[in-house]
Amino acid sequence: MPELPEVEVVKMSLEPRLLGERFRSVSVHAPALREPLDRPALTALQGAKVEALRRRSKYLLVDLDVEKTLAVHLGMSGRFTVVEPSEPRAKHEHLAFGLGDGSRLRLVDPRRFGQALVLPTRGIESDRHFAHLGPEPLGADFSGAVLAHKAEGRRGPIKTFLMDARVVVGVGNIYASEALFRAGVSPKRSVARVSRATWDRVAEAVRETLAQAIHEGGTTLNDFTDGEGNAGYFQVSLAVYGREGEACGRCDDRVRRLVQANRSSYYCSGCQR
């Protein structure tokens, strides 16, 4: 599933192609996504000019000059890419925007968990898709103090806590496992047993892990590509995720796996206490 780094990579790769472009055409091929595509709202974007690209959590936000924002979520298998005019329509191509040079920006999503929403740009942070979200982990509003405050009165495992978008956005399964390894904290540890200094270490590990993943183009395990169809390569740097039974890179122990909230957590019991 594309997580925060992957969406950020898509944003950065699309910016050079889309900024200042107009949507010359809009084609809604298959409306059936997690929320059905609103054909009238989308086709009304024909002629709109792209003014900015942003990211909020795992949503890519395309701000347009008609005071509307196209909010795209890649779900579990979505790809939002620019393809050349000669590229045929893909089997699972749900939506496409024709660009000035004949290329098209298309959303392909075989598993159909993605979204493409047309929202008012003004006040978008109050929309139901965003109002409940916590701080951005790479922003100034995120810190160990924030995590410690949000953990007050809670007892669940720290891995599940970090994956709660109400606590902090965008720290999905892969990056929660990697950040906790970097911080030397077991994914099983209760948030009630985390010291203030450890929260600082965890917050810094989250920032460092996500920043490295963005720098390395995201993680491609199955479907992910950036806006130009390029795969990421952070998977080469994964220290524990998907490495059950392999030797830990820090000690003589082996990487282990357990299931938490129906997701696989990977950790080293020798390094992570």
C-alpha atoms as a printed R data frame, in Angstrom:
    type eleno elety resid chain resno       x       y       z
1   ATOM     1    CA   MET     A     1   0.000   0.000   0.000
2   ATOM     2    CA   PRO     A     2   1.439   3.424  -0.895
3   ATOM     3    CA   GLU     A     3   2.251   5.304   2.307
4   ATOM     4    CA   LEU     A     4   3.303   8.886   2.994
5   ATOM     5    CA   PRO     A     5   6.742   8.683   1.297
6   ATOM     6    CA   GLU     A     6   5.246   7.175  -1.850
7   ATOM     7    CA   VAL     A     7   2.612   9.912  -2.119
8   ATOM     8    CA   GLU     A     8   5.264  12.569  -1.558
9   ATOM     9    CA   VAL     A     9   7.391  11.013  -4.299
10  ATOM    10    CA   VAL     A    10   4.408  11.019  -6.692
11  ATOM    11    CA   LYS     A    11   3.818  14.692  -5.894
12  ATOM    12    CA   MET     A    12   7.442  15.660  -6.532
13  ATOM    13    CA   SER     A    13   7.593  13.688  -9.787
14  ATOM    14    CA   LEU     A    14   4.348  15.186 -11.116
15  ATOM    15    CA   GLU     A    15   5.087  18.821 -10.263
16  ATOM    16    CA   PRO     A    16   7.344  19.489 -13.276
17  ATOM    17    CA   ARG     A    17   4.753  17.983 -15.636
18  ATOM    18    CA   LEU     A    18   1.577  19.499 -14.195
19  ATOM    19    CA   LEU     A    19   2.263  22.970 -12.809
20  ATOM    20    CA   GLY     A    20   0.704  25.509 -15.183
21  ATOM    21    CA   GLU     A    21  -0.976  22.788 -17.282
22  ATOM    22    CA   ARG     A    22  -4.671  22.782 -18.094
23  ATOM    23    CA   PHE     A    23  -6.915  19.756 -18.157
24  ATOM    24    CA   ARG     A    24  -7.846  19.751 -21.862
25  ATOM    25    CA   SER     A    25 -10.195  16.811 -21.369
26  ATOM    26    CA   VAL     A    26 -11.534  14.657 -18.545
27  ATOM    27    CA   SER     A    27 -12.550  11.028 -19.072
28  ATOM    28    CA   VAL     A    28 -14.264   8.970 -16.370
29  ATOM    29    CA   HIS     A    29 -13.948   5.388 -17.584
30  ATOM    30    CA   ALA     A    30 -14.896   3.315 -14.528
31  ATOM    31    CA   PRO     A    31 -16.467   5.160 -11.583
32  ATOM    32    CA   ALA     A    32 -16.371   2.223  -9.131
33  ATOM    33    CA   LEU     A    33 -13.752   3.112  -6.491
34  ATOM    34    CA   ARG     A    34 -13.902   3.182  -2.696
35  ATOM    35    CA   GLU     A    35 -16.101   6.247  -3.137
36  ATOM    36    CA   PRO     A    36 -17.724   6.243  -6.596
37  ATOM    37    CA   LEU     A    37 -16.279   8.878  -8.890
38  ATOM    38    CA   ASP     A    38 -18.479  11.959  -9.243
39  ATOM    39    CA   ARG     A    39 -18.611  12.181 -13.036
40  ATOM    40    CA   PRO     A    40 -20.263  15.653 -13.258
41  ATOM    41    CA   ALA     A    41 -17.853  17.186 -10.728
42  ATOM    42    CA   LEU     A    42 -14.816  15.690 -12.445
43  ATOM    43    CA   THR     A    43 -15.818  16.548 -16.020
44  ATOM    44    CA   ALA     A    44 -16.495  20.112 -14.846
45  ATOM    45    CA   LEU     A    45 -12.711  20.400 -14.288
46  ATOM    46    CA   GLN     A    46 -12.120  20.479 -18.049
47  ATOM    47    CA   GLY     A    47 -10.173  23.644 -18.815
48  ATOM    48    CA   ALA     A    48  -8.990  24.109 -15.227
49  ATOM    49    CA   LYS     A    49  -5.350  25.084 -14.664
50  ATOM    50    CA   VAL     A    50  -3.076  23.379 -12.131
51  ATOM    51    CA   GLU     A    51  -1.782  25.960  -9.667
52  ATOM    52    CA   ALA     A    52  -0.141  23.788  -6.989
53  ATOM    53    CA   LEU     A    53   0.433  20.229  -5.810
54  ATOM    54    CA   ARG     A    54   0.358  19.425  -2.114
55  ATOM    55    CA   ARG     A    55   0.121  16.379   0.115
56  ATOM    56    CA   ARG     A    56  -1.963  15.855   3.248
57  ATOM    57    CA   SER     A    57  -1.412  12.503   4.904
58  ATOM    58    CA   LYS     A    58  -1.727   9.958   2.069
59  ATOM    59    CA   TYR     A    59  -3.768  12.283  -0.168
60  ATOM    60    CA   LEU     A    60  -2.256  14.075  -3.143
61  ATOM    61    CA   LEU     A    61  -3.933  17.472  -3.505
62  ATOM    62    CA   VAL     A    62  -4.001  19.172  -6.920
63  ATOM    63    CA   ASP     A    63  -5.117  22.790  -6.482
64  ATOM    64    CA   LEU     A    64  -6.834  24.292  -9.528
65  ATOM    65    CA   ASP     A    65  -7.574  27.856 -10.599
66  ATOM    66    CA   VAL     A    66 -11.337  27.262 -10.305
67  ATOM    67    CA   GLU     A    67 -11.116  27.178  -6.488
68  ATOM    68    CA   LYS     A    68 -11.387  23.407  -6.534
69  ATOM    69    CA   THR     A    69  -8.918  20.761  -5.409
70  ATOM    70    CA   LEU     A    70  -8.586  17.284  -6.878
71  ATOM    71    CA   ALA     A    71  -7.804  14.994  -3.930
72  ATOM    72    CA   VAL     A    72  -6.371  11.622  -4.958
73  ATOM    73    CA   HIS     A    73  -5.778   8.657  -2.655
74  ATOM    74    CA   LEU     A    74  -3.927   5.693  -4.150
75  ATOM    75    CA   GLY     A    75  -5.591   3.118  -1.917
76  ATOM    76    CA   MET     A    76  -3.757  -0.217  -1.981
77  ATOM    77    CA   SER     A    77  -2.697  -0.483  -5.610
78  ATOM    78    CA   GLY     A    78  -3.317   2.844  -7.312
79  ATOM    79    CA   ARG     A    79  -0.993   4.571  -9.772
80  ATOM    80    CA   PHE     A    80  -1.319   8.227 -10.742
81  ATOM    81    CA   THR     A    81   0.978   8.725 -13.700
82  ATOM    82    CA   VAL     A    82   1.504  10.790 -16.835
83  ATOM    83    CA   VAL     A    83   1.675   8.629 -19.964
84  ATOM    84    CA   GLU     A    84   2.404   9.489 -23.577
85  ATOM    85    CA   PRO     A    85  -0.345   9.881 -26.214
86  ATOM    86    CA   SER     A    86   0.538   6.527 -27.768
87  ATOM    87    CA   GLU     A    87  -0.076   4.664 -24.485
88  ATOM    88    CA   PRO     A    88  -3.326   2.669 -24.780
89  ATOM    89    CA   ARG     A    89  -5.975   2.859 -22.105
90  ATOM    90    CA   ALA     A    90  -5.074   0.505 -19.267
91  ATOM    91    CA   LYS     A    91  -7.359  -2.324 -18.156
92  ATOM    92    CA   HIS     A    92  -8.043  -0.698 -14.778
93  ATOM    93    CA   GLU     A    93  -7.842   2.946 -15.864
94  ATOM    94    CA   HIS     A    94 -10.607   4.674 -13.940
95  ATOM    95    CA   LEU     A    95  -9.918   8.318 -14.733
96  ATOM    96    CA   ALA     A    96  -7.791  10.333 -17.163
97  ATOM    97    CA   PHE     A    97  -7.015  14.020 -17.708
98  ATOM    98    CA   GLY     A    98  -5.798  15.064 -21.148
99  ATOM    99    CA   LEU     A    99  -2.877  17.515 -21.087
100 ATOM   100    CA   GLY     A   100  -1.762  20.124 -23.603
101 ATOM   101    CA   ASP     A   101   0.935  18.025 -25.273
102 ATOM   102    CA   GLY     A   102  -1.424  15.092 -25.838
103 ATOM   103    CA   SER     A   103  -0.193  13.095 -22.872
104 ATOM   104    CA   ARG     A   104  -2.650  12.152 -20.160
105 ATOM   105    CA   LEU     A   105  -2.645  11.955 -16.405
106 ATOM   106    CA   ARG     A   106  -4.364   8.724 -15.461
107 ATOM   107    CA   LEU     A   107  -5.484   6.926 -12.319
108 ATOM   108    CA   VAL     A   108  -5.123   3.160 -12.587
109 ATOM   109    CA   ASP     A   109  -6.308   1.091  -9.622
110 ATOM   110    CA   PRO     A   110  -6.838  -2.669 -10.035
111 ATOM   111    CA   ARG     A   111  -8.078  -3.205  -6.462
112 ATOM   112    CA   ARG     A   112 -10.338  -0.120  -6.485
113 ATOM   113    CA   PHE     A   113  -9.576   1.147  -2.969
114 ATOM   114    CA   GLY     A   114  -8.428   4.535  -4.279
115 ATOM   115    CA   GLN     A   115 -10.274   7.837  -4.381
116 ATOM   116    CA   ALA     A   116 -10.474  10.891  -6.619
117 ATOM   117    CA   LEU     A   117 -12.523  13.658  -5.034
118 ATOM   118    CA   VAL     A   118 -13.363  17.187  -6.150
119 ATOM   119    CA   LEU     A   119 -13.431  19.457  -3.093
120 ATOM   120    CA   PRO     A   120 -13.533  23.211  -2.464
121 ATOM   121    CA   THR     A   121  -9.976  24.426  -1.961
122 ATOM   122    CA   ARG     A   122 -10.999  26.929   0.689
123 ATOM   123    CA   GLY     A   123 -11.600  25.153   3.987
124 ATOM   124    CA   ILE     A   124 -10.505  21.748   2.693
125 ATOM   125    CA   GLU     A   125  -8.911  20.960   6.066
126 ATOM   126    CA   SER     A   126 -12.442  20.852   7.545
127 ATOM   127    CA   ASP     A   127 -13.686  18.266   5.050
128 ATOM   128    CA   ARG     A   128 -14.622  14.926   6.606
129 ATOM   129    CA   HIS     A   129 -11.678  13.224   4.901
130 ATOM   130    CA   PHE     A   130  -9.175  15.497   6.701
131 ATOM   131    CA   ALA     A   131 -10.759  16.957   9.834
132 ATOM   132    CA   HIS     A   132  -9.799  14.022  12.066
133 ATOM   133    CA   LEU     A   133  -6.173  13.791  10.945
134 ATOM   134    CA   GLY     A   134  -3.217  14.316  13.262
135 ATOM   135    CA   PRO     A   135  -0.043  16.313  12.531
136 ATOM   136    CA   GLU     A   136   2.296  15.730   9.618
137 ATOM   137    CA   PRO     A   137   5.359  13.765  10.839
138 ATOM   138    CA   LEU     A   138   7.746  15.914   8.797
139 ATOM   139    CA   GLY     A   139   6.164  19.184   9.916
140 ATOM   140    CA   ALA     A   140   6.911  21.551  12.770
141 ATOM   141    CA   ASP     A   141   3.825  20.393  14.695
142 ATOM   142    CA   PHE     A   142   5.210  16.887  15.286
143 ATOM   143    CA   SER     A   143   7.533  16.018  18.173
144 ATOM   144    CA   GLY     A   144   8.144  13.642  21.029
145 ATOM   145    CA   ALA     A   145   6.128  15.975  23.239
146 ATOM   146    CA   VAL     A   146   3.137  15.608  20.888
147 ATOM   147    CA   LEU     A   147   3.376  11.813  21.000
148 ATOM   148    CA   ALA     A   148   3.711  11.801  24.779
149 ATOM   149    CA   HIS     A   149   0.639  14.004  25.119
150 ATOM   150    CA   LYS     A   150  -1.468  11.873  22.783
151 ATOM   151    CA   ALA     A   151  -0.389   8.725  24.651
152 ATOM   152    CA   GLU     A   152  -1.700   9.956  27.997
153 ATOM   153    CA   GLY     A   153  -4.283   7.557  29.373
154 ATOM   154    CA   ARG     A   154  -3.654   4.952  26.674
155 ATOM   155    CA   ARG     A   155  -2.212   1.441  27.026
156 ATOM   156    CA   GLY     A   156  -2.009  -0.164  23.588
157 ATOM   157    CA   PRO     A   157   1.209  -1.217  21.798
158 ATOM   158    CA   ILE     A   158   3.345   1.571  20.411
159 ATOM   159    CA   LYS     A   159   3.327   0.154  16.867
160 ATOM   160    CA   THR     A   160  -0.466   0.362  16.620
161 ATOM   161    CA   PHE     A   161  -0.363   3.814  18.240
162 ATOM   162    CA   LEU     A   162   2.008   5.181  15.587
163 ATOM   163    CA   MET     A   163  -0.237   3.881  12.821
164 ATOM   164    CA   ASP     A   164  -3.272   5.773  14.143
165 ATOM   165    CA   ALA     A   165  -3.816   8.719  11.767
166 ATOM   166    CA   ARG     A   166  -5.418  10.667  14.608
167 ATOM   167    CA   VAL     A   167  -2.054  10.570  16.405
168 ATOM   168    CA   VAL     A   168   0.217  11.266  13.427
169 ATOM   169    CA   VAL     A   169  -0.525  10.830   9.739
170 ATOM   170    CA   GLY     A   170   1.201   8.682   7.178
171 ATOM   171    CA   VAL     A   171   3.172   6.279   9.384
172 ATOM   172    CA   GLY     A   172   1.954   3.025   7.867
173 ATOM   173    CA   ASN     A   173   2.963  -0.529   8.577
174 ATOM   174    CA   ILE     A   174   6.319  -0.557   6.811
175 ATOM   175    CA   TYR     A   175   7.589   2.712   8.226
176 ATOM   176    CA   ALA     A   176   6.312   2.096  11.764
177 ATOM   177    CA   SER     A   177   8.328  -1.137  11.868
178 ATOM   178    CA   GLU     A   178  11.422   0.547  10.452
179 ATOM   179    CA   ALA     A   179  11.182   3.610  12.730
180 ATOM   180    CA   LEU     A   180  10.816   1.502  15.861
181 ATOM   181    CA   PHE     A   181  13.865  -0.543  14.880
182 ATOM   182    CA   ARG     A   182  15.798   2.673  14.357
183 ATOM   183    CA   ALA     A   183  14.671   3.913  17.777
184 ATOM   184    CA   GLY     A   184  15.430   0.594  19.504
185 ATOM   185    CA   VAL     A   185  11.881   0.180  20.806
186 ATOM   186    CA   SER     A   186   9.877  -3.049  20.667
187 ATOM   187    CA   PRO     A   187   6.602  -2.815  18.703
188 ATOM   188    CA   LYS     A   188   4.996  -4.665  21.648
189 ATOM   189    CA   ARG     A   189   5.841  -2.034  24.254
190 ATOM   190    CA   SER     A   190   2.789  -0.364  25.778
191 ATOM   191    CA   VAL     A   191   2.575   3.382  25.251
192 ATOM   192    CA   ALA     A   192   2.025   3.609  29.019
193 ATOM   193    CA   ARG     A   193   5.623   2.408  29.508
194 ATOM   194    CA   VAL     A   194   7.382   4.864  27.171
195 ATOM   195    CA   SER     A   195   9.494   7.554  28.802
196 ATOM   196    CA   ARG     A   196   9.559  11.158  27.646
197 ATOM   197    CA   ALA     A   197  13.123  10.726  26.330
198 ATOM   198    CA   THR     A   198  12.067   7.637  24.393
199 ATOM   199    CA   TRP     A   199   9.204   9.532  22.771
200 ATOM   200    CA   ASP     A   200  11.755  12.061  21.530
201 ATOM   201    CA   ARG     A   201  13.824   9.214  20.088
202 ATOM   202    CA   VAL     A   202  10.791   7.650  18.413
203 ATOM   203    CA   ALA     A   203   9.705  10.966  16.871
204 ATOM   204    CA   GLU     A   204  13.174  11.548  15.464
205 ATOM   205    CA   ALA     A   205  13.312   7.976  14.118
206 ATOM   206    CA   VAL     A   206   9.961   8.470  12.366
207 ATOM   207    CA   ARG     A   207  11.221  11.671  10.720
208 ATOM   208    CA   GLU     A   208  14.533  10.119   9.668
209 ATOM   209    CA   THR     A   209  12.897   6.959   8.277
210 ATOM   210    CA   LEU     A   210  10.325   8.851   6.226
211 ATOM   211    CA   ALA     A   211  12.881  11.371   4.951
212 ATOM   212    CA   GLN     A   212  15.206   8.577   3.819
213 ATOM   213    CA   ALA     A   213  12.345   6.745   2.105
214 ATOM   214    CA   ILE     A   214  11.380   9.894   0.193
215 ATOM   215    CA   HIS     A   215  15.000  10.479  -0.807
216 ATOM   216    CA   GLU     A   216  15.205   6.911  -2.125
217 ATOM   217    CA   GLY     A   217  11.998   7.155  -4.144
218 ATOM   218    CA   GLY     A   218   9.672   5.255  -1.830
219 ATOM   219    CA   THR     A   219   9.228   1.512  -1.361
220 ATOM   220    CA   THR     A   220   8.144  -0.684  -4.267
221 ATOM   221    CA   LEU     A   221   7.082  -4.097  -3.003
222 ATOM   222    CA   ASN     A   222   4.339  -4.740  -5.576
223 ATOM   223    CA   ASP     A   223   2.629  -1.958  -7.479
224 ATOM   224    CA   PHE     A   224   4.060   1.429  -6.538
225 ATOM   225    CA   THR     A   225   5.588   3.756  -9.114
226 ATOM   226    CA   ASP     A   226   6.048   7.509  -9.142
227 ATOM   227    CA   GLY     A   227   4.216   9.890 -11.486
228 ATOM   228    CA   GLU     A   228   6.484   8.920 -14.386
229 ATOM   229    CA   GLY     A   229   6.249   5.159 -13.844
230 ATOM   230    CA   ASN     A   230   9.554   4.732 -11.964
231 ATOM   231    CA   ALA     A   231   9.811   2.254  -9.087
232 ATOM   232    CA   GLY     A   232  11.236   3.254  -5.713
233 ATOM   233    CA   TYR     A   233  14.256   1.624  -4.121
234 ATOM   234    CA   PHE     A   234  13.902   2.158  -0.350
235 ATOM   235    CA   GLN     A   235  13.077  -1.560  -0.116
236 ATOM   236    CA   VAL     A   236  16.828  -2.156  -0.465
237 ATOM   237    CA   SER     A   237  17.329  -0.202   2.776
238 ATOM   238    CA   LEU     A   238  14.654  -1.969   4.820
239 ATOM   239    CA   ALA     A   239  16.268  -3.138   8.044
240 ATOM   240    CA   VAL     A   240  13.516  -5.420   9.384
241 ATOM   241    CA   TYR     A   241  10.334  -5.223   7.324
242 ATOM   242    CA   GLY     A   242   9.823  -8.434   5.352
243 ATOM   243    CA   ARG     A   243  13.094  -9.907   6.695
244 ATOM   244    CA   GLU     A   244  11.786 -12.539   9.105
245 ATOM   245    CA   GLY     A   245  14.495 -15.035   9.998
246 ATOM   246    CA   GLU     A   246  17.337 -12.958   8.577
247 ATOM   247    CA   ALA     A   247  20.235 -11.764  10.693
248 ATOM   248    CA   CYS     A   248  19.823  -8.393  12.354
249 ATOM   249    CA   GLY     A   249  22.176  -5.766  10.968
250 ATOM   250    CA   ARG     A   250  23.104  -4.590  14.475
251 ATOM   251    CA   CYS     A   251  23.418  -7.748  16.597
252 ATOM   252    CA   ASP     A   252  23.555 -11.547  16.403
253 ATOM   253    CA   ASP     A   253  19.793 -12.012  16.809
254 ATOM   254    CA   ARG     A   254  17.314 -12.746  14.028
255 ATOM   255    CA   VAL     A   255  14.470 -10.620  12.757
256 ATOM   256    CA   ARG     A   256  11.132 -11.829  14.080
257 ATOM   257    CA   ARG     A   257   7.534 -11.305  13.000
258 ATOM   258    CA   LEU     A   258   4.331 -10.981  15.000
259 ATOM   259    CA   VAL     A   259   0.799  -9.965  14.064
260 ATOM   260    CA   GLN     A   260  -0.629  -6.784  15.566
261 ATOM   261    CA   ALA     A   261  -4.048  -5.443  14.581
262 ATOM   262    CA   ASN     A   262  -4.057  -7.883  11.648
263 ATOM   263    CA   ARG     A   263  -0.768  -6.477  10.319
264 ATOM   264    CA   SER     A   264   2.711  -8.046  10.348
265 ATOM   265    CA   SER     A   265   5.243  -6.340  12.604
266 ATOM   266    CA   TYR     A   266   8.937  -7.047  12.156
267 ATOM   267    CA   TYR     A   267  11.506  -6.463  14.884
268 ATOM   268    CA   CYS     A   268  14.730  -7.638  16.515
269 ATOM   269    CA   SER     A   269  14.230  -8.749  20.122
270 ATOM   270    CA   GLY     A   270  17.921  -8.186  20.786
271 ATOM   271    CA   CYS     A   271  17.925  -4.523  19.729
272 ATOM   272    CA   GLN     A   272  14.377  -3.484  20.479
273 ATOM   273    CA   ARG     A   273  13.333  -3.427  24.136
